Amino acid sequence: MIRFENVTKRLGGRNVLENLSFEIGEGEIFAIVGPSGTGKSVTLKHMVRLLTPTSGSVWIDGTEVSAL
């Protein structure tokens, strides 16, 4: 399970993600689509811990990875 709780990421003086919340359950298929510059890659980088949120939290399998 992957859960984003009110994730905001500020880069270069602007909010790339703002209060993003969603949950992906085990076995679910989830797609992130949108035009360039809307935060798709930034969202994925939070999932693999290449970035940490400015505020909010990211949980994977019950562990808050944004706090590690």
The first five atom37 places (N, CA, C, CB, O) and aatype in JSON, in Angstrom:
{
  "aatype": [12, 9, 1, 13, 6, 2, 19, 16, 11, 1, 10, 7, 7, 1, 2, 19, 10, 6, 2, 10, 15, 13, 6, 9, 7, 6, 7, 6, 9, 13, 0, 9, 19, 7, 14, 15, 7, 16, 7, 11, 15, 19, 16, 10, 11, 8, 12, 19, 1, 10, 10, 16, 14, 16, 15, 7, 15, 19, 17, 9, 3, 7, 16, 6, 19, 15, 0, 10],
  "atom_mask": [
    [1, 1, 1, 1, 1],
    [1, 1, 1, 1, 1],
    [1, 1, 1, 1, 1],
    [1, 1, 1, 1, 1],
    [1, 1, 1, 1, 1],
    [1, 1, 1, 1, 1],
    [1, 1, 1, 1, 1],
    [1, 1, 1, 1, 1],
    [1, 1, 1, 1, 1],
    [1, 1, 1, 1, 1],
    [1, 1, 1, 1, 1],
    [1, 1, 1, 0, 1],
    [1, 1, 1, 0, 1],
    [1, 1, 1, 1, 1],
    [1, 1, 1, 1, 1],
    [1, 1, 1, 1, 1],
    [1, 1, 1, 1, 1],
    [1, 1, 1, 1, 1],
    [1, 1, 1, 1, 1],
    [1, 1, 1, 1, 1],
    [1, 1, 1, 1, 1],
    [1, 1, 1, 1, 1],
    [1, 1, 1, 1, 1],
    [1, 1, 1, 1, 1],
    [1, 1, 1, 0, 1],
    [1, 1, 1, 1, 1],
    [1, 1, 1, 0, 1],
    [1, 1, 1, 1, 1],
    [1, 1, 1, 1, 1],
    [1, 1, 1, 1, 1],
    [1, 1, 1, 1, 1],
    [1, 1, 1, 1, 1],
    [1, 1, 1, 1, 1],
    [1, 1, 1, 0, 1],
    [1, 1, 1, 1, 1],
    [1, 1, 1, 1, 1],
    [1, 1, 1, 0, 1],
    [1, 1, 1, 1, 1],
    [1, 1, 1, 0, 1],
    [1, 1, 1, 1, 1],
    [1, 1, 1, 1, 1],
    [1, 1, 1, 1, 1],
    [1, 1, 1, 1, 1],
    [1, 1, 1, 1, 1],
    [1, 1, 1, 1, 1],
    [1, 1, 1, 1, 1],
    [1, 1, 1, 1, 1],
    [1, 1, 1, 1, 1],
    [1, 1, 1, 1, 1],
    [1, 1, 1, 1, 1],
    [1, 1, 1, 1, 1],
    [1, 1, 1, 1, 1],
    [1, 1, 1, 1, 1],
    [1, 1, 1, 1, 1],
    [1, 1, 1, 1, 1],
    [1, 1, 1, 0, 1],
    [1, 1, 1, 1, 1],
    [1, 1, 1, 1, 1],
    [1, 1, 1, 1, 1],
    [1, 1, 1, 1, 1],
    [1, 1, 1, 1, 1],
    [1, 1, 1, 0, 1],
    [1, 1, 1, 1, 1],
    [1, 1, 1, 1, 1],
    [1, 1, 1, 1, 1],
    [1, 1, 1, 1, 1],
    [1, 1, 1, 1, 1],
    [1, 1, 1, 1, 1]
  ],
  "atom_positions": [
    [[0.83, -1.16, 0.0], [0.0, 0.0, 0.0], [0.89, 1.25, 0.0], [-0.95, -0.01, 1.2], [1.89, 1.3, 0.71]],
    [[0.52, 2.22, -0.79], [1.22, 3.5, -0.84], [0.19, 4.57, -0.52], [1.9, 3.74, -2.26], [-0.9, 4.6, -1.09]],
    [[0.56, 5.47, 0.41], [-0.37, 6.53, 0.79], [0.36, 7.86, 0.89], [-1.06, 6.19, 2.13], [1.4, 7.96, 1.55]],
    [[-0.16, 8.85, 0.24], [0.31, 10.23, 0.36], [-0.72, 10.99, 1.19], [0.52, 10.91, -1.06], [-1.91, 10.94, 0.9]],
    [[-0.26, 11.69, 2.21], [-1.15, 12.46, 3.08], [-0.76, 13.93, 3.03], [-1.1, 11.93, 4.53], [0.24, 14.33, 3.63]],
    [[-1.54, 14.73, 2.34], [-1.35, 16.18, 2.27], [0.09, 16.58, 1.94], [-1.74, 16.82, 3.59], [0.67, 17.44, 2.59]],
    [[0.64, 15.93, 0.91], [2.04, 16.18, 0.53], [2.15, 17.47, -0.27], [2.6, 14.99, -0.29], [1.47, 17.66, -1.28]],
    [[3.02, 18.34, 0.19], [3.37, 19.56, -0.52], [4.88, 19.53, -0.75], [2.94, 20.85, 0.26], [5.64, 19.21, 0.16]],
    [[5.3, 19.86, -1.95], [6.73, 19.97, -2.27], [6.97, 21.31, -2.93], [7.21, 18.81, -3.18], [6.37, 21.63, -3.96]],
    [[7.85, 22.08, -2.34], [8.2, 23.39, -2.86], [9.59, 23.3, -3.48], [8.15, 24.48, -1.74], [10.55, 22.92, -2.82]],
    [[9.69, 23.66, -4.77], [10.96, 23.66, -5.49], [11.09, 24.97, -6.26], [11.06, 22.44, -6.46], [10.15, 25.4, -6.92]],
    [[12.22, 25.59, -6.18], [12.46, 26.81, -6.95], [11.48, 27.92, -6.66], [0.0, 0.0, 0.0], [11.14, 28.7, -7.55]],
    [[11.0, 28.0, -5.42], [10.09, 29.08, -5.06], [8.64, 28.86, -5.43], [0.0, 0.0, 0.0], [7.82, 29.75, -5.26]],
    [[8.3, 27.66, -5.93], [6.9, 27.39, -6.26], [6.5, 26.0, -5.78], [6.65, 27.53, -7.78], [7.33, 25.1, -5.68]],
    [[5.23, 25.85, -5.49], [4.71, 24.55, -5.09], [4.53, 23.67, -6.31], [3.39, 24.69, -4.32], [3.72, 23.97, -7.19]],
    [[5.28, 22.58, -6.36], [5.13, 21.61, -7.45], [3.99, 20.66, -7.11], [6.46, 20.82, -7.7], [3.19, 20.3, -7.98]],
    [[3.92, 20.26, -5.84], [2.79, 19.47, -5.32], [2.18, 20.28, -4.19], [3.25, 18.03, -4.83], [2.9, 20.9, -3.4]],
    [[0.85, 20.28, -4.11], [0.19, 21.02, -3.05], [-0.95, 20.2, -2.46], [-0.33, 22.37, -3.58], [-1.97, 19.97, -3.11]],
    [[-0.75, 19.77, -1.22], [-1.76, 18.99, -0.48], [-2.24, 17.77, -1.26], [-2.94, 19.87, -0.14], [-3.44, 17.5, -1.33]],
    [[-1.3, 17.03, -1.83], [-1.62, 15.82, -2.6], [-1.9, 14.66, -1.65], [-0.46, 15.46, -3.57], [-1.07, 14.33, -0.8]],
    [[-3.07, 14.05, -1.79], [-3.45, 12.9, -0.97], [-4.06, 11.83, -1.87], [-4.45, 13.31, 0.14], [-4.94, 12.12, -2.68]],
    [[-3.59, 10.6, -1.7], [-4.18, 9.46, -2.38], [-3.68, 8.19, -1.73], [-3.85, 9.46, -3.9], [-2.71, 8.21, -0.97]],
    [[-4.34, 7.09, -2.03], [-3.93, 5.79, -1.51], [-4.03, 4.77, -2.62], [-4.79, 5.37, -0.29], [-5.03, 4.71, -3.34]],
    [[-2.99, 3.94, -2.75], [-2.97, 2.85, -3.71], [-2.9, 1.56, -2.91], [-1.76, 2.97, -4.72], [-1.92, 1.31, -2.21]],
    [[-3.93, 0.75, -3.01], [-3.98, -0.51, -2.28], [-3.19, -1.6, -2.99], [0.0, 0.0, 0.0], [-2.89, -1.5, -4.18]],
    [[-2.87, -2.64, -2.24], [-2.14, -3.77, -2.8], [-2.95, -4.38, -3.94], [-1.84, -4.84, -1.71], [-4.14, -4.64, -3.79]],
    [[-2.3, -4.61, -5.08], [-2.94, -5.21, -6.23], [-3.66, -4.22, -7.13], [0.0, 0.0, 0.0], [-4.13, -4.6, -8.21]],
    [[-3.75, -2.96, -6.73], [-4.4, -1.95, -7.55], [-3.45, -1.45, -8.63], [-4.9, -0.78, -6.69], [-2.23, -1.47, -8.45]],
    [[-4.0, -1.02, -9.73], [-3.24, -0.39, -10.8], [-3.55, 1.09, -10.76], [-3.58, -1.01, -12.21], [-4.72, 1.49, -10.7]],
    [[-2.52, 1.91, -10.79], [-2.67, 3.35, -10.61], [-1.84, 4.05, -11.69], [-2.22, 3.81, -9.18], [-0.69, 3.67, -11.91]],
    [[-2.4, 5.03, -12.34], [-1.68, 5.77, -13.38], [-1.64, 7.25, -13.02], [-2.34, 5.56, -14.78], [-2.61, 7.81, -12.52]],
    [[-0.5, 7.87, -13.29], [-0.35, 9.31, -13.1], [-0.15, 9.9, -14.49], [0.86, 9.66, -12.13], [0.84, 9.61, -15.15]],
    [[-1.07, 10.73, -14.92], [-0.99, 11.33, -16.25], [-1.19, 12.84, -16.13], [-2.04, 10.72, -17.21], [-1.82, 13.33, -15.19]],
    [[-0.65, 13.56, -17.09], [-0.82, 15.01, -17.12], [0.25, 15.64, -17.97], [0.0, 0.0, 0.0], [1.21, 14.99, -18.37]],
    [[0.08, 16.92, -18.24], [1.06, 17.62, -19.07], [2.38, 17.83, -18.34], [0.5, 18.96, -19.52], [2.48, 17.63, -17.13]],
    [[3.37, 18.23, -19.1], [4.7, 18.49, -18.56], [4.64, 19.56, -17.48], [5.66, 18.93, -19.68], [3.93, 20.56, -17.61]],
    [[5.39, 19.32, -16.4], [5.48, 20.33, -15.35], [4.41, 20.27, -14.29], [0.0, 0.0, 0.0], [4.28, 21.2, -13.5]],
    [[3.63, 19.19, -14.25], [2.54, 19.12, -13.28], [2.87, 18.27, -12.05], [1.31, 18.56, -13.94], [2.01, 18.12, -11.18]],
    [[4.08, 17.72, -11.95], [4.5, 17.04, -10.74], [4.49, 15.53, -10.79], [0.0, 0.0, 0.0], [4.59, 14.88, -9.74]],
    [[4.36, 14.94, -11.96], [4.34, 13.47, -12.07], [5.65, 12.87, -11.58], [4.07, 13.03, -13.52], [5.64, 11.96, -10.75]],
    [[6.76, 13.34, -12.09], [8.07, 12.81, -11.69], [8.38, 13.12, -10.24], [9.18, 13.38, -12.59], [8.97, 12.29, -9.55]],
    [[7.99, 14.28, -9.77], [8.22, 14.64, -8.37], [7.44, 13.69, -7.46], [7.79, 16.11, -8.11], [7.95, 13.29, -6.41]],
    [[6.24, 13.33, -7.84], [5.44, 12.37, -7.08], [6.15, 11.02, -7.0], [4.04, 12.21, -7.7], [6.27, 10.44, -5.92]],
    [[6.62, 10.52, -8.13], [7.32, 9.24, -8.16], [8.62, 9.28, -7.36], [7.61, 8.84, -9.6], [8.98, 8.29, -6.71]],
    [[9.33, 10.39, -7.4], [10.58, 10.52, -6.64], [10.34, 10.48, -5.13], [11.29, 11.82, -7.0], [11.21, 10.05, -4.38]],
    [[9.17, 10.91, -4.69], [8.82, 10.79, -3.28], [8.61, 9.32, -2.91], [7.55, 11.61, -2.95], [8.95, 8.9, -1.8]],
    [[8.05, 8.54, -3.82], [7.79, 7.12, -3.54], [9.08, 6.33, -3.35], [6.98, 6.51, -4.67], [9.11, 5.39, -2.57]],
    [[10.13, 6.71, -4.06], [11.4, 5.98, -3.96], [12.42, 6.72, -3.1], [11.99, 5.75, -5.37], [13.6, 6.38, -3.1]],
    [[11.97, 7.73, -2.37], [12.77, 8.48, -1.41], [13.92, 9.29, -2.02], [13.33, 7.54, -0.4], [14.91, 9.56, -1.35]],
    [[13.79, 9.67, -3.28], [14.78, 10.59, -3.86], [14.48, 12.02, -3.43], [14.79, 10.48, -5.41], [15.37, 12.88, -3.46]],
    [[13.23, 12.28, -3.04], [12.83, 13.58, -2.51], [12.03, 13.36, -1.23], [11.99, 14.38, -3.56], [11.43, 12.3, -1.03]],
    [[12.03, 14.36, -0.37], [11.17, 14.34, 0.81], [10.21, 15.52, 0.73], [12.02, 14.38, 2.13], [10.56, 16.57, 0.18]],
    [[9.02, 15.37, 1.27], [8.03, 16.45, 1.18], [8.44, 17.68, 1.99], [6.68, 15.96, 1.65], [9.1, 17.57, 3.02]],
    [[8.03, 18.84, 1.52], [8.15, 20.06, 2.31], [7.22, 19.95, 3.51], [7.84, 21.33, 1.46], [7.56, 20.37, 4.62]],
    [[6.03, 19.4, 3.27], [5.1, 19.09, 4.36], [4.26, 17.89, 3.93], [4.19, 20.31, 4.7], [4.18, 17.56, 2.75]],
    [[3.64, 17.24, 4.9], [2.87, 16.04, 4.64], [3.7, 14.8, 4.83], [0.0, 0.0, 0.0], [4.85, 14.87, 5.28]],
    [[3.12, 13.64, 4.49], [3.84, 12.39, 4.71], [3.54, 11.38, 3.61], [3.46, 11.79, 6.07], [2.48, 11.4, 2.98]],
    [[4.52, 10.49, 3.39], [4.41, 9.4, 2.42], [4.58, 8.1, 3.17], [5.48, 9.54, 1.26], [5.56, 7.92, 3.9]],
    [[3.64, 7.19, 3.0], [3.64, 5.9, 3.69], [3.71, 4.77, 2.67], [2.39, 5.74, 4.58], [3.0, 4.8, 1.66]],
    [[4.56, 3.8, 2.91], [4.63, 2.59, 2.08], [4.6, 1.39, 3.01], [5.93, 2.58, 1.17], [5.44, 1.26, 3.9]],
    [[3.62, 0.54, 2.8], [3.43, -0.66, 3.63], [3.47, -0.36, 5.11], [4.49, -1.69, 3.31], [4.09, -1.09, 5.88]],
    [[2.8, 0.71, 5.53], [2.68, 1.04, 6.94], [3.86, 1.77, 7.55], [0.0, 0.0, 0.0], [3.85, 2.06, 8.74]],
    [[4.89, 2.07, 6.76], [6.06, 2.8, 7.24], [6.08, 4.19, 6.63], [7.38, 2.04, 6.91], [5.95, 4.34, 5.41]],
    [[6.25, 5.2, 7.47], [6.32, 6.56, 6.94], [7.73, 6.79, 6.38], [5.99, 7.61, 8.06], [8.66, 7.1, 7.12]],
    [[7.86, 6.64, 5.07], [9.18, 6.76, 4.43], [9.64, 8.2, 4.36], [9.14, 6.16, 3.03], [10.84, 8.45, 4.22]],
    [[8.73, 9.15, 4.44], [9.13, 10.56, 4.39], [9.85, 10.98, 5.66], [7.91, 11.45, 4.18], [10.49, 12.04, 5.68]],
    [[9.78, 10.17, 6.73], [10.45, 10.51, 7.98], [11.76, 9.76, 8.16], [9.52, 10.22, 9.16], [12.47, 9.99, 9.14]],
    [[12.11, 8.87, 7.24], [13.33, 8.07, 7.38], [14.54, 8.89, 7.01], [13.27, 6.81, 6.51], [15.67, 8.4, 7.07]]
  ]
}
